[in-house]
Amino acid sequence: MSVSETSAEAYRSLSPALYLSPKEEQVMRLFRPGVSLSRQQISQKARMPINGVCGRVDSLLAAGRLEERGFRIDPITRKRQKLLRRPQPDQAQLFPEGLSC
């Protein structure tokens, strides 16, 4: 098998659900457990234009990698901004059925 054939085979084996573009990875690196950021905050921290951030965030929301949770008031514009975070695991699954305190 030639190098180009193995490269093509490796590319085809990638799962689209697991693949993140370099810009999506840059956005995801900003999120740690418990961290919520607005699109504007992502734009500032990642040093990306807001239009680039919005496209990446939309694709990450569609893939279930991020979720919208809450809002903050922008200190300059006084407008509400949706906050984004990594989805939290369903905590109900952590406790067995019928367990009472």
Secondary structure as UniProt FT lines:
FT   HELIX           3..13
FT   TURN            16..18
FT   HELIX           22..28
FT   TURN            29..30
FT   TURN            33..34
FT   STRAND          37..38
FT   HELIX           39..46
FT   HELIX           50..62
FT   TURN            63..64
FT   STRAND          67..73
FT   TURN            75..77
FT   STRAND          80..85
FT   HELIX           91..94
FT   TURN            97..98
//
